[in-house]
Amino acid sequence: MGLLDQLTGALGGGNQEEGAGGLLGALGPLLEQQGGISGLVEKFQQGGLAEVAQSWISTGQNLPVSAEQIQSVLGSDAVSQIASRLGVDLQQAAGQISEALPQLVDQLTPNGEVPQGGDLLAQGLNLLKGKLFG
């Protein structure tokens, strides 16, 4: 099972094309904009949610994040871009991100560590790009 399959399954997408073109397709560019997993974790640390983000990376239970926390940490512009891409309002997009982002980060850090040099993230994003544009 490839990384895209795992991510799609983790995000509840039964149909790969649908999952890749929907929320999963929107989260890849979001991660890229944030500077990968390490940049995302740094944003959460700055927003006072270091423990939450670290739980997604570690091998234990993922702590939840609220839609409001997502908007606060990522900013309304980033959430608005995803809302536009998904065709939903800002609050719905923030809610979907709050459910999917912990699982995505968890799947991209299977050994409980942020990949050095973005290797795993790059692999995941390349798979996403290939699925969306290939």
Secondary structure, 3 states (H helix, E strand, C coil): CCHHHHHHHHCCCCCHHHHHHCHHHHHHHHHHHCCHHHHHHHHHHHCCCHHHHHHHHCCCCCCCCCHHHHHHHHCHHHHHHHHHHHCCCHHHHHHHHHHHHHHHHHHHCCCCCCCHHHHHHHHHHHHHHHHHHC
